[in-house]
Amino acid sequence: QQKVQQSPESLIVPEGGMASLNCTSSDRNVDYFWWYRQHSGKSPKMLMSIFSNGEKEEGRFTVHLNKASLHTSLHIRDSQPSDSALYLCAAAGYGSSGNKLIFGIGTLLSVKP
Amino acid sequence: EAAVTQSPRNKVTVTGGNVTLSCRQTNSHNYMYWYRQDTGHGLRLIHYSYGAGNLQIGDVPDGYKATRTTQEDFFLLLELASPSQTSLYFCASSRQGDTEVFFGKGTRLTVV
């Protein structure tokens, strides 16, 4: 079973709409989360990180984290066709495993003009 | 932006063959990683290292060896390649374990 579960598997939103992506870790040793974005045929690139409970906003992107439930969500407002990509959630902890980053399978976002 | 260079970009080998994938980073990063990406499985960690001569086992290490010869260079070795190792392989690096990870462009390996 995946230690990092993402939902939905795929998502279609209209241009200008809001996209909401979810991610939960089943590993209680997780301390922080990252969101990466991977356009088709490209390598993943970091979008946002969140280490503390609460919310973090960068432009059109907002990330929430609830450490008690090990749940994070990514919200993209005013979605653009260029946001169409695979969104990967990753989790890691400060334990003896040396901060290894574990990725979920991803959410495939398609923004339709 | 941090540079991670993988070679080769594409490789075809036969079952039972030897393959070495190379990765070099020029960012003075301490951590380097090898991932494989497969449909339905996402990115899975094979091996990683936090310095020259160091090696840590990832989540899917079977059939793979890795070696970190210098701060810059990290190699992935498949000594008896099997069709199940057909995949897209990414090398990545980060300054520390909890800082941004930068990915190379990937190596597509096909084992026939």
Boltz contact constraints between the chains, C-beta under 6 A:
constraints:
  - contact:
      token1: [A, 43]
      token2: [B, 103]
      max_distance: 6.0
  - contact:
      token1: [A, 43]
      token2: [B, 105]
      max_distance: 6.0
  - contact:
      token1: [A, 43]
      token2: [B, 106]
      max_distance: 6.0
  - contact:
      token1: [A, 44]
      token2: [B, 103]
      max_distance: 6.0
  - contact:
      token1: [A, 46]
      token2: [B, 100]
      max_distance: 6.0
  - contact:
      token1: [A, 98]
      token2: [B, 56]
      max_distance: 6.0
  - contact:
      token1: [A, 98]
      token2: [B, 97]
      max_distance: 6.0
  - contact:
      token1: [A, 99]
      token2: [B, 97]
      max_distance: 6.0
  - contact:
      token1: [A, 99]
      token2: [B, 98]
      max_distance: 6.0
  - contact:
      token1: [A, 100]
      token2: [B, 45]
      max_distance: 6.0
  - contact:
      token1: [A, 100]
      token2: [B, 48]
      max_distance: 6.0
  - contact:
      token1: [A, 103]
      token2: [B, 42]
      max_distance: 6.0
  - contact:
      token1: [A, 103]
      token2: [B, 43]
      max_distance: 6.0
  - contact:
      token1: [A, 104]
      token2: [B, 42]
      max_distance: 6.0
  - contact:
      token1: [A, 105]
      token2: [B, 42]
      max_distance: 6.0
  - contact:
      token1: [A, 106]
      token2: [B, 42]
      max_distance: 6.0
